[in-house]
């Protein structure tokens, strides 16, 4: 009888433990499901065995992207339905950034040997290139400015530049002493915000030219930056595996990503939130202005090398030999 009671107690205890474990598992699954809701992802293959590059931008109801296939390369344009047209640039350029230029055209930053240029391409493929004064400028990120103009960073000489719709270029020294000014974004009150991956800082240039620096932890390697829907600036930390938020006055907040080694490099604002690529993980991330993070898997485990807003209420991205579109849910 004593043995029977012991066995009954053990079985009852085991049942309680199993029930507790099942409840915990159900909670974990529910939490994961709420953290990663389902959204439609569409992949469009590129023609001529081309692979997408490191730059992408929406403009004029279409999408612009860089491409190459080992022999030639240049800039491509894709319609909302996924039809791609490839435009070749000779010699094969190293294009680092793309931005809208008005009237359906796009600006691009180009590094080709000792020639550093800003290019402009129309919807029909007509290309105009403007050589920069600094032979070692290495133009990188570029962002649209009013009147069809653009601002761009030159990480080779620690400058920022402005190009007018006419092609007139003005270079402005940032004078941080650290070099490698990477990302650039327009903020409120005429401010320009920059990321500096060498010094691990975020930099703010006021309309009057005054420069302020805000230090991050090391190593963080901030790269892309964008003005968010909440009036703050949001940026990606490639080495820090985090998305950061900085207020116009300089208050910093960091949000760690769930995936270690995700290496986010670019950020965009769409649908009332901030979206980012994870260059080492096959996912696109979304962070609300309150800091809640969701991740959306890319089919066929393809990592996204670049991300942009584009037509059709979507976030668009480069994924190897395809361009992808992720529905943001905004209408």
HUBEL-V556349 format. One record per backbone hydrogen bond with DSSP energy under -1.0 kcal/mol. NH is the residue of the N-H (numbers start at 1). CO is the residue of the C=O. E is the energy in kcal/mol with one decimal. If there is no record, write none. Layout:
nh->[NH/NH]
co->[CO/CO]
e->[E/E]
This chain:
nh->[5/6/7/8/9/10/11/12/13/14/15/16/17/18/19/20/21/22/23/24/25/26/27/28/29/30/31/32/33/34/35/36/42/44/46/50/51/52/53/57/59/62/63/64/65/66/67/68/69/74/75/76/77/78/79/82/85/87/89/94/96/99/101/105/106/107/108/109/110/111/112/115/117/118/119/120/121/122/125/128/130/132/137/140/143/145/150/151/152/153/154/155/156/159/160/161/162/163/164/167/170/172/174/180/182/185/187/191/192/193/194/195/196/197/201/202/203/204/205/206/209/212/214/216/223/224/226/228/231/233/234/235/236/237/238/239/240/241/242/243/244/245/246/247/250/253/255/257/262/268/270/273/274/275/276/277/278/279/280/281/283/284/285/286/287/288/291/294/296/298/301/305/308/310/315/316/317/318/319/323/324/325/326/327/328]
co->[1/2/3/4/5/6/7/8/9/10/11/12/13/14/15/16/17/18/19/20/21/22/23/24/25/26/27/28/29/30/31/32/325/323/321/47/68/320/66/64/62/59/78/57/76/55/74/51/72/67/87/65/85/63/83/79/77/75/73/111/109/107/105/102/121/99/119/97/117/94/115/112/110/130/108/128/106/126/122/120/118/116/134/153/151/149/163/143/161/141/159/138/137/154/172/152/170/150/168/164/162/160/158/155/195/193/191/188/205/185/203/183/201/180/196/214/194/212/192/210/206/204/202/200/236/265/234/232/228/246/226/244/224/242/221/220/220/237/237/255/235/253/233/251/247/245/243/241/259/275/273/270/287/268/285/266/283/263/262/278/281/296/276/294/274/292/288/286/284/282/298/318/316/314/326/308/324/306/322/44/317/42/315/40/313]
e->[-2.2/-2.3/-2.5/-2.4/-2.6/-2.5/-2.4/-2.4/-2.8/-2.6/-2.2/-2.2/-2.6/-2.6/-2.5/-2.6/-2.6/-2.7/-2.3/-2.4/-2.5/-2.5/-2.2/-2.4/-2.6/-2.4/-2.6/-2.7/-2.5/-2.1/-1.8/-1.5/-2.5/-3.0/-1.9/-1.7/-3.0/-2.8/-2.5/-2.5/-2.2/-1.4/-2.5/-3.7/-2.3/-1.7/-1.9/-1.7/-2.0/-2.0/-1.6/-3.8/-2.5/-3.1/-2.2/-1.7/-2.5/-2.6/-2.6/-1.3/-1.6/-1.9/-2.2/-1.8/-2.3/-3.4/-2.4/-1.8/-2.9/-2.5/-2.4/-2.0/-2.4/-2.4/-3.3/-2.7/-2.6/-2.0/-1.8/-2.5/-2.9/-3.1/-1.5/-2.8/-2.8/-2.6/-1.9/-2.5/-2.5/-2.2/-2.7/-1.2/-2.1/-1.8/-2.4/-3.2/-2.6/-2.6/-2.5/-2.0/-2.6/-3.6/-2.2/-2.2/-3.1/-2.1/-2.6/-1.6/-2.5/-3.1/-2.9/-1.7/-2.3/-1.3/-1.6/-2.4/-2.7/-2.8/-3.3/-2.8/-2.2/-2.3/-2.6/-2.6/-2.3/-2.0/-2.5/-3.3/-1.3/-2.8/-2.9/-2.3/-2.1/-2.6/-2.1/-1.6/-1.6/-1.0/-1.1/-2.3/-2.9/-2.9/-2.9/-2.0/-2.0/-2.3/-2.3/-2.3/-1.2/-2.4/-2.1/-1.5/-2.4/-3.2/-2.3/-1.3/-1.1/-1.4/-2.2/-1.8/-2.5/-2.4/-3.0/-2.6/-3.1/-2.2/-1.8/-2.7/-2.7/-2.2/-1.2/-1.9/-2.6/-1.6/-2.5/-3.0/-2.3/-1.8/-2.7/-2.5/-3.2/-2.5/-3.0/-2.5/-2.2]
